[in-house]
Amino acid sequence: MAKVTGLGGIFYKVADPEKTQAWYLENLGIGGQWGATFRWKNEAEGDPFSLLSPFKAMSDYFAPSEAPFMINLRVDDLDAFAAGLETKGIQIIGRQEEDYGKFAWILDCDGIKVELWQQIGDAPE
């Protein structure tokens, strides 16, 4: 039987797509013909995974962004990545650590909240 194998992408509208793509390339180092492209690979440690995760309509987890979605990007060294962003003048608006990973949040040039995540341990069952 056919099945879904993973997250194919996040698509959203912005006023100036070229400006947004340039911001992501300059500040987060990700880009491509249609935006950021991520290829899965076998990692030496852990079990890499992505989520498609619904939130309650009244959730404030995406705040201060007013968009009805948030982008989560995996990073390999959250502390170093966040420090690099701060040197570019990008404000880290929050940080958190859980048993499954470390998190930091920023807003992109369009006011979209971006969650940066360094996975710790294997994927949950």
N, C-alpha and C positions, 0 to 999 in steps of 0.2 A: 504494500500500500504506500502511496506517496505521502510525504510528510514535510513539514516545515523544518529546516535545518539550522536556522539562526536569524538574527536581525539583518535585514537587507539594507536598511538605511533609515535616516530621518530626513524628511522633506518638509520645508517650511517656506513661507513667503517673507521677503524683506523688500524694502524700498530700492536698494541698490545691490544686487547680487554680486557684482564685480568688486565693490568695496568690501562686502562681507567676506568674500573668498580671499581677498588680499589681506584682511585683518587676521583671518585664521592662519594663513601661510606665514605672515610676518611674526605673529605673537605665539602661535601654538605649533608652528612648523608642520602643518598638515595642509594638503591641497591636492589637486588633480584636475583633470578635464571637467568633471562634473561636481567638483568639491572634494572633500577629504575621502580618500580610499584606504580602507584597512584590510589587510590580508591576514587571515589566521595562520599561525604557524605553531609548531610544537614548541612549548616552552620548557626549559630545563626544570623549572619548579612550578608546582601548582597545576591547576586545571582551569585554563582561561575560559571565561564565559561572559555572555552579554545578557541583558534582561529586557523584556518588553513588559513594563510594569505600570498598571493603571493606579491612579490616585483618586481619592474622593474629590468631587468638584469643589468643595470648600477648603481643601488642603492649602496651607500657606507654605508648603515645602518649596515651591518655586519662587517665592518672594525673595527679593523685591521686584523681580520681573513680573509683569502683568500678563505675559504669554501663557497660554494653556498647556505648555509643554516645557521640558527642560532637556538639555543634551548632557549625556554622561559620556566622558571620554576616559579610557584607561590610560594610565601613565606608569612607567616603570620605576620612577623615583620621585614621589610626590614632593618631598621636601626640596630637592634640588630644582624641580620644575617650577614650584611655587616661587622660590627665590629668584629664578630667572624672570618670571613674569613681573615680580615686584621691581626688578631693576629696569623694566620697560615702563614702569608707572601704572601697571595694572593692579588694582586693589584686590587682595584676597578678602572676600566678605564673610568668610567663615571657614572653620576647620573642625574635623571630628575624626575620632578613631574608634573603630569597632573591631571585634575579633575577626571579621572577614575582610577588613580593609581600612585604609586611611583615605579621608576625603578632604577636599578643599573646594571652595566655590568662588567663581568670578562672574562678571557680566561681560558679554561680548559687546562689540560696537553697536549692536542693534538693541541692547538691553535684554538679551536672552540669557537666562541663567545657565551656566555651564558648570557641571559637577565633574571635578577631576578625581579619579579613583585609582588608587594603587591596591590591587588585590592582595590579600594575605590569606594563604591557605587554599584548599581546594574548593571547588564549587559546592554549594549546599545540595543536599539530596532533595 
